[in-house]
Amino acid sequence: MNAPAQASRERLLTAPILPTLLRLSAPTTVAMLVTALAAIAETVYVGLLGVESLAAMALAFPMVMLMQMMSAGAMGGGVSSAIARALGAGDLPRANTLALHAIIIAVIAAALFAAFFWLLGPAIYRLLGGREAALSQAVLYSNTVFSGALFIWLFNTLSSVMRGTGNMNVPSVLALAVAGLQIAIGGTLGLGLGPVPSFGIVGVGLGQVIAFGLGALYLFLHLRRPDARLRLSAQGFRVERALFVDILRVGALACLSSLQTVLTVLIFTGLVARFGTNALAGYGIGARLEFLLVPIAFSVGVASVPMVGMAFGARDIARARRVAWTAGSVAFVALGIIGLVVIVAPDLWSRLFTADAAVIDAARQYLTAAGFGFPFFGFGLCLYFASQGAGKVLGPVLGGTIRLVLVALGGWWLTVSGAEVWTLFALAGAAMVVYGVSTGLLVKATRWG
């Protein structure tokens, strides 16, 4: 192994767990929070294009987020896990070959996403309620973004390669840069600032494609540097089925978790919509806060992947377990503090978005009911990532399945039985608690080794 890789391996295998975990998660937390804020800012300037553009974004955004979740969190976790386990075992050549196999997977996955949404996107957005101008603009935005699916998959895959080596700083700084570029380029092309003509919703999509393309190029060049912890080299490369399996047995299964998350949100949104516009708007305000909570749990969880993976590769299973429980505990405390604040003072958040008393009341009901579930959600999500590091992700995926079934069946029963909307919001919080507890029990019962 080269000196940078060896030094990183020794730190992750021997350094105190909690300080190391916090150090690795800090840059990712900042980057993910800024990325989340960038998505909110993007929604603001899309609103300047008109109601139809805003509705179009609402239709297509969940599908774009699904691709982001799969490429960064699901398959990306599989990539980081496989590379970390190889480095933990001291096998740098295997780690390099795994990185090249990960790039092949990214190319194939990007082509599948692009083809799927080019062909079926219009039908999907129509099924979600898209009509006339909103539908046509949703298709335009979707086709633009998925035309650049390769750039998004490559950026997230190469970021995951670097995280697998324990390098969190470069991917995090670059994520900040990409978020800034996306806002600047998308806003300029979408709104037509200065001498640039307005390309509308297509310009907004192009901003994302161009920003991720530039980010992917930088990461590739960085991984070719002689001083990189893992230097990409195709010399003597040959395709090996076993290496695809090493990545996909974690990443492909983890993709089910991303699908479950999107399905849970879509089903719950549809159930809340039956209670009227005010209830839906109030839930939307609460969901925006959840959107900002996920990066905190994500950053701690992603930081645990190389620590667990290297310990697992070095056959130090006891340390790998300690890292997992420590990461889950950190997320539990962090999101628990936020949950406590919104339970005590929910209007502090709601009034940032509206002054409508009915909407604020609905948001208050949601936040006070769901806030109890925030720490359990963070705990379960962190264990999901830590389990990726060990290559044992089935338990957390089943935990997500339990949450999905509880929301779908419980929500259906509440709506047909004429229950009030607060009971549906309480169900959302209870489902988070069940998710965290069941994931913890399943991870504890899963044999690592």
N, C-alpha and C positions, 0 to 999 in steps of 0.2 A: 504494500500500500504506500501511496505517496505521503509526504509529511503532513499536509493539511488534512487529509482524510484520517490519518492515524491519530492526529491530535484531537480531532472532533470525536472520533470513536471513543477515545479514552475519557474525554470529558463526559460524554453521555452515559458511559458505563460506570463511572466512579464518583462523579460529582454529587453533592447532596440533591435530593430529588426536588423538593419544593422550590428552593431558589433557582435551580436550573429550569424548572418548568415555567416559573414566572418570567425569567429572563427570555426564554424562547417565545413565550406567548405575547409579550408586550408589543413588539413591532407588528405582529399580525393583528392584534386587537385594534391598534390605531388604524392600520390599513383597511381592515374590514369595516370599521365604523365610518371611515371617510367614504368607502365604496357605497355603503348603505345610504349615507347622506347624499352622495352623488346621484343615486337612483331617485331619491326624493326631489332633488333639484331638477333632474331631467323631467320629472312629472310636471314640475312647475312651468317650465318653458314649453312643454308640449301643450299645456293648457292655453298658452298664448296663441297656439295655432287654431284653437276652436274646440267646441264640444265634441265634434266628430273625431278629431285626432285624439282627444283624451279618452274617449270611449274605445277607440281602436287600440290604444296602448293598453287599456285594461283587459282587452280580449287576448292580445298576443303576449303580454308580459309574462303570464304564468308559464307559457311554453318556453320562452327564452330563459326564464329562471330555472326551469327543469333541466335545460342543457347545461347551464352554469353549475347547478348542484351535482349533476352526474359527472361532469368533466373535472370539477375541482374537488368536491367533497367525497363522491362515491368512487369513481374510477381513479381519481387523484389519490385517494387514500390507499387504494390497492397498489398504486405505483410507489408511493412513499414507503408503504409497508414492505414491499418486496425488496426495494433497494436498501432500506435500513437493516433488514434481516441479513442481507448479503454482506453488508459492511460490518455488521456485528460479528459475523463469522469470519471476518478478515479477508473476504473474497472480492476484491475490487474489480477484477475482470468480469465477474458475474454481474456486479452492479452496473457496469458500463453496458453490457449486453442487454440487461433488463431495461435500461433507459432507451435503447434503440428499439426494443420490442414495444415499449410504451408509446413511442412515436408512431409506429405502425398501427397500433390500436387506435390512437387519436385520429389518424388519417381515415381509417375505415369508419369509425364512429361518426366523424364529421360528415362524411359522404352519406351515411344512412340518415342522419338527422336532416340534412339538406334535402335529400330526395323525399323523405317522408312528409315534411311540411310544405314543400313545393306542390306535392300531389294532393295531400289531404288537408292542408292548412285551411283552405276556404270552407270545407265541410265542417271542420272542427270549430271554427269561429262562428259559423252559422248555428251550429248546435248550441254554442254558449250564449246565443242570443244576438249575435251581430246581424245588422240589417243595413241595407243601402250604403250610405256614405261611410258609416263606421266600419262596415264589413270590408268594403273595398280598400279603405286605408289600413285596416288591420292586415290584410293580405299584402299590401305594398310594404309595410313595415316588416312583416314576417319574412317575406321573400328576400328583402335586403339583408336582414341580420343573418338568416340561415345561408345566404350566399357566402357569407364570411365565417361559416361555422368552423372551417379549418383553422382560422386564426385563433378563435376562442378556445378550441380544443388543444391546440399546440401551446398556447400561453399557459393554460391551466395544467397541462401535462408536464411541461418543462419546469413550471413552478413546483410541482409535486416532486419531480426528480431532485430539485435542489433541497426541498424540505426533507426528503428522505436522507440526505447527507447531514442534516442538522443545521443547514444554512437557512435561517428564517429571515435574515435582514434583507438580502437582495430581492427575494420575491415580494416582501412587504413594501419596500421602497418603490419597487416597480408597479405594484398594485396601486399605490398612491398616484404615481405618474399617469398610469392608464386611466384612472378615474378622472383626473384633471383634464387629460386630453379628450376623453369622451365628452365631458361637459362642454369644453371649449369648441371642439370640432363639430359636435352634434348641434350645439346652440347656433354656431355660425352658419352651418349649412342648412339647418332646419328653419331658422328665423330669417336668414338672409341679412347678416350684419355687415355693415360697411359696403364695399364694392361687390360682395358675394351675393348672388341671387338666392332667393329662398327655394329650397328643394322640399319643404314641408316635411312630412313624416319620413320620407325616404332619406332626407338629410340627417335626421335624428338617428336612423339606423346605420347610416354610413359612418357617423361619428364613433359608434361602438366598434364597427368592423375595423376602421382605420387604426383606432387606439390599440385594440388587441393585436392587430397585425404588427404594429411597431414594437409592442411589448414582447411578442413572441420572437421577433428577429433579434432583439437585444438579448433575451435569455439564451437563445441558441449561440450567439457569438460569445456570451459570457461562459457558457459551458465548454467552449472550444479553447478557452485560455489555458496556458500551461500550468497556472497556479490554482486552477479550479480543484475542489475536493474530488469531484468526479469529472474527468475530461472526456467528452464524447469523442469516440473514435470508431469508424466503421472498418478499420483494418482487420481483416480476417473474420469479419462478421458473417454469421450464417443463422438462418431462422431455426429456432428450436421450439418445438411444441411445448415442452415442459416449462419454458419461461413464460409463454403466453398463459399457461395454466396457473403459474405462480401469481401472476397479476390478476387474472380474471376470476380466480376462485374467491378473491376478496372483492375486487372492484365490481364484477358483474352482479354478485349477490347484493352488494351495497347499493347498486342502482335501484333495486326494489325499494329500499328505504326512501330514496328520493321520490319515486313514483307514489309511495304511500303518503308522503308529506304533502305533495301537491293535491292528491285525491282528498285528503283530509280537509285541506283548506277549501277546495271547490265544493265539497259536500256541505261543509259547515256554512259557507257563504250562502249557498242555495237555501239551506234551512232557515237562516236568519232573515233572508229576503222575504220570507212568507209573513214576517211580522211587521213589514212596512219599511218605508224609506228611512225614518228616523232611527229605527233599530239597526238597519244595515249601515247607515252612516256612523252611528256610535260604535258598532263593531269594527268598522274600517279604521277609526281613530285608534282603537285599542290594538288592532292588528299591526298598525304602523310601529307601535312601541315594540311589539314582538319582533318585528323586522329588524329593529336595532339591538334586540337582545341576542339574537342568533349569532352575530359576529363575536360576541364575548365568549359564548360556549364553544363556537367553532375554533377560535384562536387557541384556547386552552386545549381543546381536543386535538387539533392538528399538531400542536407542540408535543403532545404525548406520543404521537405516532412514531417518530424516529427514536424516542427514548425507549418505548416498549419494544419496537422492532429490533433495535440493536441489542437490548438485553435478551430478547428472545433468541436472536441469532447467536449470541454468545452463551446460550443455554443457562442464563441466570433468570429463571422463571419467577423466582421470588421477587426480584427487583422489578420485573415487568409488571407483576401484580400490584406492587406498591405504587408504581407510577400511575397505573390505571385508577386506583382508588383515590390517590392524591388529586389527580386531575378532576375526577368527578366531584370531590369535596370542594375544590376551589370554585368550580362552576356553581355548585349548590349554594355556597355562601354568597358569591357575587350576585347571582340572579335573585337569591333570597332577599338581599338588601333592597334591590330595586323593587321586587314584589311587595315588600313591606311598605315602601314609600308610596306606591300607587294604591295600596289598600287604604292607607291612612289619608292620603291627599290625592285622589285620582284626578281632580279637576285641574291640578297643576299642568298635567299633560294635555287634557282635553281642550282647555281654553287656548292652547297654542294654535288650534285649527278652526275653531268655530265659537260663536257667541250664542248660537241657537240653544235655548234652554232644554228643548226636548232631546236634541242630539247629545248634549252634555250629560243629561240624565241617563240615556242609554249607554254612553261610554262609561259613565260611573258604575253602572250595574255590571258591565262586562269586566272592567278592570278590578273591581273589588272581589268579583267571583273568581276570575282567572288568575289574579295575582298570587293566590296560594299555590298555584301549580307551577309558577315560574322556576323556583329552585329545583323541583323534581324534573322539569323539562331539561334544564341545563345539565343536571346530573346524568340523565339518560343519554343525552346527546354526546357528552364527553366520553362516556363508557363506549358508545358506538365507535368513536374514533380510536380510542385506546385498543378496542378489540380488533380494529383494522390492523393496527401495528402487530398484533399477535397472529393475524391471519385467521381469527376466530370470530366472524361477524354475524353468524346465524342468530345468536341470542338477541342482540340489539335489534336486528331486523324483525324478529318475532315480537319484540316489545312494541315496535312501531305498528305491526299488524293488529295487536290487541287494542292500541289506541284508535286506529282507523275503524275497527269493528264497533268499538264502544261509541264513537261519535256517530257513525252511520245508523246503527240500530237504536241507540238511545235517543238520538236526535229525531229520528223518524217517529218513535213512540211518543215523544213529548209533543211534537207538532200535531199529530193526529188525535191526541187525547185532549187538545185544547189548553195545554199548559201555558203559563206566561213566559215571556222571553227571558226573564232572569234565570229560569230553570235551565234553559239552553246554555246560557253563559256559565252557569254553575257546572254543567256537564263538561264544558270545555276545560275548566280548571281541574275537575275530577279526572278527566282523561289524561291530563299532563301528569298528575300524581300517579295514576296507574301505570303510565308509560315509564316514569322514572323508577318506581318500585319494581315493576316486572322486569325491566332491563337489568337492574342491579341483581335480582335473584337469578336471572338466566345467566348472566356473566359469572356469577359466583358458582353456579352449577356446572359451567363449561370447563372442561379439563384443558389447561394450557400445558403444552409440552409434547 
